[in-house]
Amino acid sequence: MASGNVRPQDARGLERWCAQSDAHAAAFRSAQVLWRQLGAAAQQAGASDVELAAIRRAAAARKGKAGRTGLFSSPARTSRRAFLGGAIAASAAAAGVALVYPPLALWPSIASWNADYRTGVGEQLQLALTSDAAVQLNTRSSVAVRAEAGVPVGVELIDGEIAVSAGPKFAVSAGQGMIASQSPSSRFEVRNLGGNVCVTCLEGRVNVALAGATQTLRVDQQMAYGNAAPVVSEVDTQSQSDWQHGVLSFRQTALSQVISEINRYRPGRLVLMASSLEQKPVSGRFRIDDLDKAVAQIQRLFRLDATTLPGGVVVLA
């Protein structure tokens, strides 16, 4: 029905099926609602993918040139070879997008394939790289180890989040910046999500070298850089490092950001379809190993309906 290529006999068959009972009619209405939600969720989930947007525009342009077909009219005749060629090309392009930008972040991106260490959903990993350098990987994180003469001297944070405890000879590269301890022993966290990097100093001093300039961070300071101009701010480092203790903490955090953070730790995906609620503040502490309770609390707090789909996908509307 949605393709526009349904035949008259298909439509009549559907009408007969729906008329068999109230349960049949209700099942079809439920399927219609689910189909609309899936379409809206897919549009929202892929809104930031430049390549995916280009594919959609090209498909829309081709559809416009071909002309629209009525619900019960005969589909336009297309040569089988042209159809297969177009389908293969579109599939290859879509596969490339899926590798670089996994849909709903359900599997690792192609960049993380070059990692020496990687964690899955809800996993954490502790690495003792040298006698004075330890790195803890948070969920959905990947790093590549940089070594000189066989000795690790730093890591590249490809994506995700890490906590580092190290001396001054150990450095972390993330995005366009290089982060290095400037104390005999420093502790800091680095997050790299979608090219947006955030560095938080927990102990000692940390230098962030970026675009030919160096910024020194002290305890309770944070620097963000990436798609926007670099910004240094004061933060509560306790709440920043709660993930190391298995807890997610939020203090007057926008609901959209809370859901994004939960999605990093929870298998599947939460999709918020109520745009009017995106900026509503949320405060709370939730255990990482029991995030379904957090989802249930959010659902009750904002009186949302939840539609559960295969693969752990939950649509909140």
N, C-alpha and C positions, 0 to 999 in steps of 0.2 A: 504493500500500500504506500509506503513512504517513498519508494523508488520512482513512482509514477508510471511504472510499466505493468501494472496489474491489468489482467484481461477481464472482460465483462463476466465470464464464467467464474473467475476467481472471486470477484466481488459478490456475485450471487451466492456462491458457495459459502462465503463468510457470513452473509446475511442469514442463510439457513442454519449455519452452525450456531450463531448467536441466539437464534429464535428457539433452539431446542430446549433451553431452560434458563431460569434466572441466573444460575451458576455460570453458564456459558457466557451470558451477556456481561456478568460482573467480571469474569476472567479477562474478557477482551478490553473492558474499560480499564482494568488494572494494568494490562499490558500497554495500553495507550499512554497512561500516566508515566509508567516506567520508561517508555521509549522517549518521551519528552524530557524527563529528568536526565537520562543518559546523554542526550544530545546537548543539553545545557551544560552538564558537568564536563563533557569532553571539550566544549568550546572554552569553558573557564580554565580547565587544566592546561590547555595548549595555547592560552592567550599570549604567553611570553616567549613562545618558540618562533623565532624569526623564519626559520626554514619551513616550519609547518604552515605558517601564515602564507608564505609564498606559494606553497603547493595548493592551499585552499583557494587563493586568488586565481591561480592558473586554471583550476578545475571549474571555478565559477565562470571564468571567461570562456572556456570551451563550451560550457553548458549554455551560456548566453548566445554564442554563435550558432549552436545547433538548433536553438529554438526549443521552447518548452512543449512537452507532450501532455495532452489532456489525460485525465484519470483513466478514461475508457478508450482512448484513441490508440491506434496501432503504433508501436515504437518505431522510430526511424531506422531504416536499414543501414547497417554498418558492416563493412567487410570484416570477415573473421580475422584476417591477418592484421588489419589496422587495430581492431579491438584488442587482440592479444599483445600487439606491440605496445599500445598505450597502457594496457594493464601492467605489463612487465616493467615499463619505464616508471609508472607511478608507484609500483610496489618497491622498486629499487630505491627511488627517492624517499619513500616513506620509511623504508628500512634504515636508510642512512640517518634520517631524522631520529628514528627510534634509538639508534646506537649512540648518537651524540646527546639526545635529550630523551631518556627513557620515559614513556608515557606513565604519568602518575608516579614516577620515580620507583617503579616496581622492580627494576633490576639495575646493576651498576652501569654507569656511563662508560663509553669506550676509553675515555681518558684514564679511568681508574684501572684499566687492564694492565697498565704499565707499573702498577704499584708493587712494592715488595711485601707490604702488609695491608690487609683490608678487613674491615668488620662488616657483618651483615646487620639486618634489622634487630635492634635491641641488644646487640653484642658490644662488648668492650674488650680491649686487649692491652696488656701492660708489657712494654718492651724495655729491657735493660741493655742499651746499646753499648755503653762504656761504663767504666767504674763510677763516673760522675755525670752520666747523662741517661735519664729515663724518660720515656714517652708513653703516655696512655692514650689510646685511640678510643674515641667515643663511637656511638652507633653510626653506621653507614659512612665510615671514614676510610680513607686510603692514603698511604704515604709511600714515598720512594726514598730509600736511604742513600745519602751522598757520602762517599768514603774517599780517603786519600791514603795511598799505600796500604790499603786493606783495612784502615781504621775509620770507623764512622765519625764524621765531623759535623753532620747535620742531616736534616730530612727535608723533603719537599712535601708540603701538605697539598695533595692533589684535590681532594674535596673532603668535607666533613669537619671534624673538630678534634683537637688534641690538647692534652695538658703536658707541659714540659717542665722537668726539673733538671737543671744543667749548669755547668760552669761557663766561663766566658768564651771558650773555644768552640762551643756548639751553637749552630745557627739553624733557623727554620726559614725556608722560602715559601711564600704563599702569595699567589697572584703576582703582582709586580713588585712586591716588597720583600725585604730580607730582615728577619727578626733575630737578634742575638742578645744573650745575657751580658750585662756589664758589671756583674757582681761575682764574687767567688762562688756563690750559689744563688740562683734565681729560680722562681717558679712563675710560669705564665701560661696562658691559654691562647690558642689561635683557632679561629673558625674561618673556614672558606666555603661559602655556599653560593654557587652561581656566580663566582667572580667577585662577590662582596666579602671582604676580609675584615675580621675584627680581632684585635690583639688586646688581651687584658693582663695587666701585671698584678700578680698575687704576692710576690715577695722579691726583694732586691730591686734591681733596675734593669730595664730592657731598652735596647735601641732598635728603632724601626727605620731602616733605610729605604727611602721611596723617592723615585724621580730626582735623584741627585741631592736630596736633603735627608737629614737624620733627625728623628724626634726621639727624645728620651722619655720613657714612661716610668713612673714610680708607683708604689703600692696604691691600689684603688684607682688607678687611671686606666683608661681604655682608648684605643685608637681604631677608628673605622676608615677603610679606604676601599676603592674599587670602582664601581660605576658612578660614584659621586666624589666630590672633593673630600680630602682627608679631614676628619674631625676627631679632636681629643676631648674626652669628657671624664668626669668623676663618676664612679660606680660603686655599688655594693658588691665587693668581690665574693662575699659569702654566697649570695644567691647565684652568682655567675658560676661557681664551682660546685653547686649542689649535685650536678649530674654525676660527679665522681663518687657520690654517696648513694646513687640510685634514686634520686629525687628530682622532679621538675618543679621549679618554683616560679610563680607569676605574681606580680604586684601591679595591679591596675594596667594590665597588658591587654591590648586590643585582641578581641576574639579571633580575628583572622590570623594574628601572629601566634596565638595559643594553638590553633589548629595546625598551623604550619609546623610548629615545634613538635606536637604530638605525632604528626605524620612521619617525623624522622625516627621515632622510636617504636612505632606501632606497625605491625604487618598490615599490608593493604593500604587504604587511603581514606581519609575523611574529606568530604567535599561539602562546603557550606554554600547553600543556594539562596540564602537570605542576605542580600547585599546590605540591607538596612541595619544589620546587626554586626557588620564586620568590625566596626570601631568601638563596639561596646566593651567596657573594661571588665577584665576577669582577674581575680586574685585567688590564690590557692596553692597548695603543695600536693603533688600527686606522685605516687610511687611508679617508677618506670616499669616495673614488672606487673603492674595491675592498672594499665591505662584505660581499660574498658570502663572502670568506675569513673574516671575523669570524663569520658564520653557521655556516660549516663547522667552525670551531674550537669554537664553543659546542656544536654538535651532538656533536662527538667528546668534548669535555670531560665532558659530562653524559650521554653515551651515549643520545642522543635519536634517535627515528625522525622523519624529515621527510617530510611529504606536501605535494607541490607542486601548487597549484591555479592556475587561470587568473588573470591580472591580477597575478602576482607574489606571491600569497598563499602563505605557507608555514606549515603547522601543525606545531609541534614537540611530540611526545608521548613 
